[in-house]
Amino acid sequence: MIDKVIETIEKNSMFNKGDRVVVAVSGGPDSICLLHLLNSIKSKFDMEICAAHVNHCLRGAEADADEEFVRRFCEELNVDFYVKRVDINKLAKEKKLSSELAGREARYDFFEEVMEKFRGNKIAIAHNANDRAETILMRIIRGTGLDGMVGIKPMRDEVFVRPLINTSRNDIEKYCLDNKISPRIDKTNLERLYTRNKIRLDLIPYIMNNFNEDVVAALNRLGDIVSIDNDYMQKIANKKYDSYCYLDEKNIIIKKEAFCEHEAVLSRMIRRAISELTGNVYNIEKKHVEDIIHIQQVGTGKKVNLPNNIVAHNNYGDICFEVKSNDIIDNKKIYEASIENSHVISFNGFKFEVTLLESKTDIKLKQDDYVKYFDANKVGTNISIRYRNDGDKFKPLGMKSFKKLKDIFINLKIPREDRIKIPLICFGNEIAWIVGHKISEDFKIDDQTKTILKIKVEREDN
């Protein structure tokens, strides 16, 4: 099994020399196996690891026992352990989400927080081959396209890695048994309340017993084949998108010539346009794509209301996408000042408190999206605060290369109408902090840091 995991890691270039990896650990067989295995091979890849555990406070004493188990396991492995308790039911109610979605959001927020504390650059997640097969089958049942049939990918955004994605659950359980590991078992995984559990407990065993005993491997092969075809189709669609689509102020336009393309390419252009506009294509279904194609065919002036407050309308054959919003902001506004002479800066309804610290003991690395720390020797003497500009690039913490700010906003699922409202802290010409979201790799504090720049952001009406 170890050889298979190493092959998966090397095939997908998951780790580089010197990586610092945050391992997401629930306490169950998959994540405990992943932590133990990565700890055993970390010298091979010259990497450091730590463990991050979220107690969802959903199962009372059992959840607390999970937390204590992971803590002791990390002590035995001599692995740094980070933990956070989140009342998921309360969070779900506040954000009007299902407990499942609220839990996912809380976990990923915490993983990024730990990555910052640990000075990490990768987050390892224990999805396995069975998880991928279940996902593919679940999406097929719901009626997915090629992209959905790919299932869970080995890597995402150069940060999230899944070393066990080609390893079966049986092999994981055998690994735990062979290494005398007794992981925790979440009893909710045995309840048939969720579609995934029904597929795992009922549908896949039925298929294995009656049709194909190796259905998990078969579904994963399907995902691999579809991934190749889908990547090719998306590359063609992206080239066509660059030819036919453009941003006009706050709207995205698809030229009428695009509607002569094959529907497989056209539908991908439409979905990308919506994603560029709002940050995601949630709730956008096949019927919405068909409605857009229809209004393009019937004549100018026709329009269709889409989910997520989007309107598409026909303008002499071109299709214009816009988000209905009355919010107007001056995105050309900019504030520049000397760091040494600044203590409190007011900017468009925000208050920025700037402080120089001489000791790292003054740093409080609790989760706070509006208090961040930077190496004062790296930032220079001036600070500027502004909003986004076309073509902005940013190097997120843990990455070695710049990414388009637009792509980061899309990955963060920030609606397009909200992106122009997010202040950017800049040093020189480089963005150092997307306020409330991410900080830059180039200005982070490290072992060589002597003086620290602390910036705290509040709304002035608080």
N, C-alpha and C positions, 0 to 999 in steps of 0.2 A: 504493500500500500504506500509506503514512504516513497518508493521509486516512482509510483504513479503521480503522487503529489508533486514531487520534484520536477517530473516531466511537464506537468501542467504549469508550474511556476515558470520554467524555462521557456516553454513554447509561447507563453503569453507575455514574457518579459515583465513579470509582476514585480520583481525586486531588483534593485541595483545595490552595488557596494555602498555601505554606509547608511542604508535606509533605517529609519526609526518607525516601527510599526505598532500601531494601536490595534490590539486584538479584541473584538467584541465578544464577550463571554457571558452567556446567560446561566451556565451551570449544567445545561443539558449535554447529551452525548456528543453532538456535532461540535459545539463551541469548545468543550473541554478537550476533545480530540484535537481540534485545530490548535489550541494553545499549547498543549503538550508536544505536538508534532513540530510546530514552528520553533519551540524552545530547543528541541533536540537537533534541529538543522540550522539554527541561526548562524553558527560559525561558518557554515558552508557558504552562506550568502553575505557574511560580514555585516549582519544587521542586529539591531537592538529591538526588543519587544517589551510591551507593557500590556496589561489587561484592563478593560473598561466594562463595568457591570452596572446596569440600571435595575433598581428595585422598583417595579411598577406599583407596588402597594395594592395589588388586586387580590392576592391570595393569603393575606394575613401572615400567620406564623410560617407557612410554607415558603412564602416569598423571602421572609427574613432568613430562613434556613438556607435557601439558595444563595443568598448574599454571603452568609457566613461560610458556606462550603467553598465558594469561589475564592473568598479571602484566604482561607487555610490552604487551598490548592496552590494559590500564587505564592504563599510563604514557603511551601515545600519546594517550589520550582525556583525560588528566589527571583520572582518577577514582580515588578512594580504593579500595584493594584489601585485602581481608581473606581470609586463608586458614587452613585447618586440615587437618592430616593425621590420619586415623582408620583404624586397622587394622580394617576391617569384618569380616573373617573371625573375628578374635578377639572383637570385640563381639558378633557373632551367636552365637558359642559360649557366651559368658558369659550372654547374655540368652535363650538358647534360641529364637532367631528365625532365619528365613531371612536370607540375606545381603541380599536385596532389601529386606525390612522393616527390618533393622538399618541399612542405608544410608539409607533414608528417615528413620528416627528421628534418626540422626546429623546429617543435613542440616538438618532442621527445628530441632533443638536449637541448632545453630551459627547458623542464620539469626536466631534470637531473641537469641542472645548478641551477634551483630553489631549487631542493632537497638538493643540497650542501649548498646553502645559508641558507636555512631554517633548516638545519640539520635534514632533513626528511629521512624517510626510506620506504615510500610507495607513489605511484602515482595512484590516482583514476581517472578513465576514464569513461565517461557516455554512453558507448555502452549499448543498451537495447535489449529486446527480438526481436523486429522488425529488428534491425540491424543484429542480428545473423541469423534470418530467411532469410533476403535478401542476406547475404553472402553465406549461404548454397545453396540457389537457384541459385545464380550467378555462383558458382563453379560447380554445377551440369550441368548447361547449357554449361560451358566451357569444361567439361569432367574431373572431379576430381577423386581422390581415396578416401579411407576411411578417411585419415587425413584431407583432405579438407572439407569433409562432416561434420566434427565435428563443423565447424564454429568458432565463436569467443569464446575463453575460459574464464572462470571466473577470472583466475589468470595466470600471466606469470612471470617466473623468481623470484618469491617471492617478487616482487616489484610492478608490475602493477596489479591493482585490478579493478573489474568492478561490483560494488554493484547493478547496475540496470539491469544486464544481464537477469534476469528472469521477468522483469517488462515491460509491453507493453507500446507502445507510447501513447495509449489512456489513460492509468492510469497516465502516466507522465503529460499529458496535463490537466487531471482532478485535479491532485495535484497542479499544478500551478494555476488553476482557484480557487480551494478551499482556497488557501493561498494568493489570490489576487496578484499573481506575473504575470507580463506582459513581458515575455522574448522577445528577438529580433528574427526576422525571416530572415534567409538568403535566399534571393530570388533565388539564384543559385540552391538551393535544389529543386526548382520547374521547373528547365529547364531540358529538355530531351537530354542533351548533353552527359551524362555519362550512362554507362550500369546500374549502381546501381540505378540511378534516374528513368530510364525506368522500372526497376523491381519494384521499390517502387510505382511509380505513375500509371503504366499501368498493369503490369503482375499480381502482388499480388491482386489488386482490381478485376481483371478479374477472377482469381481463386476463390476469396471469393464470387463473385456474381454467378458463374456458377458451382463450384465444392465443395468448402469447406469453409464456412465462418470463420472457426477457423484455417485457413491454417498456420498462424504464430505460433500458439501453436503446430500444427502438425509437422512443420519443426524443431522446437526446440526439440520436443520429439525424432525425428529422429537423431538430433545431439547428444542427450544424449545417445541414444542406440548405435550409431556408436562409440562414445567416449569410451564406455566400451569395445567394441569388439576391437577397434583399439589399446587401451592401452595394452590389453592382447597380441595381435599379435606383438606389438612392444617389449614387454618384452621378448617374445620368440626369436625374431630377434636379440635383444641385446645380449642374452646369446649365440646364434649361432655366432654372430659377434666376441665375445670375444674368441671363439674357433677357428674360421677360418680366422680371419683377423688380420693383424699386420702391424706396421710401420717399414719400412726398409729404413733408412736414411731419404730421403725426399719423398719417395714413400709409397703408401698404397697397400698392397698385400691381395687379397682374394684367399685362397687356393682352389685348384680344387675340393676338397671334398665338398665345400660349394654348388657347382652347382648340387649336388644330392638332395638338400633340395627342399621342395615345393616352387613353384615360388612366393607365397605370402611372404614367409620368405626371399627368395633369393633377391627379388626386394628391400626389406627394407634394407638388408645388403648392396646392391649396392648403394642405395641412401645415406645411412649413411657414406659409404666410401668416396663418393664424398663430402659430407658435412664436414667430418673430414679434407679433403684435402683443400677445398676452403672456408669453413665457411658457405656455403649455397648450395641449390640445385636449384637455379634460372635457368630457361630455360631447366632444365632436364625433359624430357618428357618420356612417356611410350616407344616410339620408340627408345630412347637412351638406355634404360634398355634392350630392346629386342636386340639391336645391340651388346651390351656387352655379353649377353648370347650367341648370335650367334658366335662371334669370339672365345669364349671359346670352342665351339663345333667343329669348323672346323680345328683347329690345331695351333701349336706353330708358333710364328712369326707374326700372324695376329694382326692388330691393328685398332682402330677406333678413329677418332677425335671427341671430345665432346665439347659442349659449355663451355665458361669460360676458354678457353685455356688448357683444360684437354685432355690427351691422355690415352687411355686404351689399353694395348697390352697383348697378350697371351704369357706367358713364360712357356712352357711345361705344359700347363693346368692351371697354376695359372694366375690370372688376376692382372696386375700391373697398378695402376693409378698414373699418375704423371702430374705435371703442367709444361708446357714448359716455362723455364725461364733461362736466362743467368746470373742472379744476384747471386754473391757468397759473403758470409759474414762470418767472423770469429765469430761464436756464442759462442766460449769459452772465448772470450776476457772479462776481468773484470778490473774495476778500484776501488781501495779502498783508502780512505783518512780520516783524522780527520776533523770533521765539523768545529771546531774552527780555524783550520789552513788553511781552504780552502775558497777561494773567487770565483775563476773562474776555472772550471774543463773542460778540453777538452777530448772528448771521441768519437772517430770514426766519426768525421764530425759534432758532436754536441758540443755546448758550454753551460755548466751548471753554472749559476750564483747563488751562495749560500750566503744568507744574514740572519743574526739574527736580529729580530725586538723586541723591548721592549714594543711596544704599539700596540693595536689592531686598533688604528686610522690610522695606516700606511697600513692597508689591503684594497685592492681595489678588491672587489668581483664582478667585471664585468666578462662577459664570456671571458675566455682566457684559452684554453686547454693547454697552455704552460707556465702558471704561477700558482703555487699552494702553499698552506700554510699548515704547519704542527705544532703540539704542540712540541716545542723543548725539553720539559721535558720527552716526551714519546719516542723520537727517539734515545736517547743514544748519544754517542760521535763520532761514525764513520758512514760514508756513503759509499755505494758501488753502482756501476753502472755496469750493465751487460745485457746480452740478456737471453732469456728464456732457461730453462732446462726441460728435461722430468720430469714430476711429480710435476712441480711447482704448488703451490696453492696460492690463494689470497682471502682476505676478502673485498669485495666491500663496499663502503660507504653505510651505512644504513642497512647492513646485519649483522647477528649475527654468521654466520658460514662461513667457508672457502669454496671456489669453485675451481675446477680445472681451472688453467689458460687457458688450452686448450678450456674448455667449454665457458669461458668468451670471448675468441677470436671468437668462433663460433657464440655466441649470438650477438657479435658486427659486425658480417658478414665481418670479416677481412680475406681476402684470405690467404691461408696457406703460400704462398711464401713471404707474407709481414710480417708474424708474427715474423720471426727471425730477422727482421730489427728494431723492436720497442724496445728502451732502457727501462730498468726497474730500478727504484730507490729503493734501499733496505736499511733498517736499521736493523742491526743484520742479521738474516737469513730470515727476512720477507719482502716481496715486499710491498712497500709503495705507489708506483705510477707507473701505466702503462702509460708511457709518451704519452700525447696527448689523453688519454682516461679516465681512472678511478683512483681514489685515494682510499687508504685503510681506513676502519672504525677505525682501531686501532691507527692511528696517527692523527686523525682529531682534530682541535681546538674546544674547548668547553668553557663553562662559567668559568671553573677552569684554563684555559690556562693563563700563565703569560708571557712566552717568546715564540716567534713564529719563525719558520724556513721558510723562503721564498726561493723557488727554481724557477728560470726562465730558460727556455730552448730555445736556438736559434740554427739554423744551422750556422756553421762557415763561410759558403760561402755567408751568407746574407749580 
